[in-house]
Amino acid sequence: MFLDDVVISGLIVVGGTLAFLLGIGIFIYQDSHKKKDESSHVK
C-alpha cells in the first residue's frame, strides 16, 4: 500500500513538473517569435 502511494505521488509530481516546464517552454517559444516579428516590422 505504501509503495503504491509513493509511486502514484511520484507520477503526479513528475507529471506536474513536466507540464509546468512545458508551459514555460511554450510561452518562451511564442514570446521569442513575437519579438522577431516586431523587429522585422521595424526594419
Secondary structure as UniProt FT lines:
FT   HELIX           2..42
//
